Amino acid sequence: MLNEKYSNRIENLVGKDCKITGNLTGKGLLQIDGRIKGDIIWEDDIIFDTTSSCIGNISCKNAFVNGEILGNILCENNLTIENNGKIHGDITTKYLIINEGGCFNGNCNTLPDEDPDVTS
């Protein structure tokens, strides 16, 4: 289970009773249980729990979405839409995983794998 894997690593938490209006920036593992109205520019991973919602654009390394997002997402590596996750917006990521029950409404662009050993 996702939360069990990351629960000991969570460095930043937006609690389920918390509502943030404005942009959020930072680093370290972030778990969002509350509501955010603004852009998130994060240097590390983000976990959106089932009670979370975000209206704004997101940039991060990896994202695990089990809440609802209305906005565009740029993920450097993996974007996982969990069973209760809903994304309404365009995404750009290297790898996309949509679990059964997950919802995605938008366009998807994939980032290329960087392979320095490939020669022309």
C-alpha positions as CSV (number, residue, x, y, z in Angstrom):
1,M,0.0,0.0,0.0
2,L,1.3,3.5,-0.9
3,N,0.8,5.2,2.4
4,E,2.6,2.4,4.3
5,K,5.5,2.6,1.9
6,Y,5.9,6.4,2.4
7,S,4.4,7.1,5.8
8,N,7.8,7.1,7.6
9,R,9.3,9.5,4.9
10,I,6.6,12.2,4.9
11,E,8.4,15.5,5.5
12,N,5.5,17.9,4.7
13,L,1.8,17.5,5.4
14,V,-1.2,19.6,4.4
15,G,-3.9,18.2,6.7
16,K,-7.4,17.4,5.6
17,D,-8.9,20.4,7.5
18,C,-6.4,22.8,5.9
19,K,-7.2,25.0,2.9
20,I,-4.4,26.9,1.2
21,T,-5.0,29.7,-1.3
22,G,-1.8,30.6,-3.1
23,N,1.2,28.9,-4.6
24,L,3.1,26.2,-2.7
25,T,6.8,25.6,-3.3
26,G,9.3,23.4,-1.5
27,K,11.1,20.0,-1.3
28,G,10.9,16.7,0.5
29,L,8.0,14.3,0.4
30,L,4.7,16.1,0.5
31,Q,1.4,14.6,1.4
32,I,-1.7,16.6,0.7
33,D,-5.0,15.7,2.5
34,G,-6.6,19.1,2.3
35,R,-7.5,21.6,-0.4
36,I,-5.1,23.8,-2.4
37,K,-6.1,26.6,-4.7
38,G,-2.9,27.6,-6.5
39,D,0.1,26.2,-8.3
40,I,2.4,23.6,-6.6
41,I,6.0,23.7,-7.7
42,W,7.7,20.9,-5.8
43,E,11.2,19.5,-6.1
44,D,10.3,16.0,-4.8
45,D,7.4,13.6,-4.7
46,I,3.7,14.5,-3.9
47,I,1.0,12.2,-2.5
48,F,-2.6,13.4,-2.9
49,D,-4.7,11.4,-0.5
50,T,-8.5,10.7,-1.0
51,T,-9.6,13.8,0.8
52,S,-7.4,16.1,-1.2
53,S,-8.2,18.5,-4.0
54,C,-6.1,21.0,-6.0
55,I,-7.1,23.7,-8.4
56,G,-3.9,24.7,-10.1
57,N,-0.9,23.5,-12.0
58,I,1.6,21.1,-10.5
59,S,5.2,20.4,-11.1
60,C,7.1,17.6,-9.3
61,K,9.3,14.5,-9.6
62,N,6.7,11.8,-8.9
63,A,3.0,12.1,-8.1
64,F,0.5,9.7,-6.6
65,V,-3.1,11.0,-7.1
66,N,-5.9,9.6,-5.0
67,G,-7.8,12.9,-4.8
68,E,-9.0,15.3,-7.4
69,I,-6.9,17.7,-9.4
70,L,-8.2,20.4,-11.8
71,G,-5.1,21.7,-13.6
72,N,-2.1,20.6,-15.7
73,I,0.6,18.4,-14.2
74,L,4.3,18.1,-15.2
75,C,5.9,15.0,-13.6
76,E,9.6,14.3,-14.2
77,N,9.2,10.6,-13.7
78,N,6.1,8.7,-12.6
79,L,2.5,9.8,-12.4
80,T,0.2,7.3,-10.8
81,I,-3.6,7.8,-10.7
82,E,-4.9,5.7,-7.8
83,N,-8.3,4.1,-7.6
84,N,-10.1,7.2,-6.3
85,G,-7.9,9.7,-8.3
86,K,-9.3,12.2,-10.7
87,I,-7.3,14.5,-13.0
88,H,-9.0,17.1,-15.2
89,G,-6.2,18.7,-17.2
90,D,-3.2,17.9,-19.4
91,I,-0.3,15.9,-18.1
92,T,3.3,15.6,-19.1
93,T,5.3,12.7,-17.6
94,K,7.8,10.0,-18.4
95,Y,5.5,7.1,-17.1
96,L,1.8,7.1,-16.5
97,I,-0.1,4.5,-14.5
98,I,-3.9,4.6,-14.1
99,N,-5.3,2.1,-11.6
100,E,-8.8,0.6,-12.0
101,G,-11.3,3.3,-11.0
102,G,-8.8,6.2,-11.7
103,C,-10.1,8.9,-14.0
104,F,-8.1,11.1,-16.4
105,N,-9.7,13.7,-18.6
106,G,-7.2,15.6,-20.8
107,N,-4.2,15.3,-23.0
108,C,-1.0,13.3,-22.2
109,N,2.5,14.0,-23.4
110,T,5.3,11.6,-22.5
111,L,8.9,12.8,-21.7
112,P,11.6,10.9,-23.6
113,D,13.9,8.5,-21.7
114,E,17.3,9.9,-21.5
115,D,19.9,7.4,-22.8
116,P,23.3,8.9,-23.1
117,D,24.7,5.7,-24.7
118,V,22.7,6.1,-27.8
119,T,24.8,7.3,-30.7
120,S,23.7,8.7,-34.1
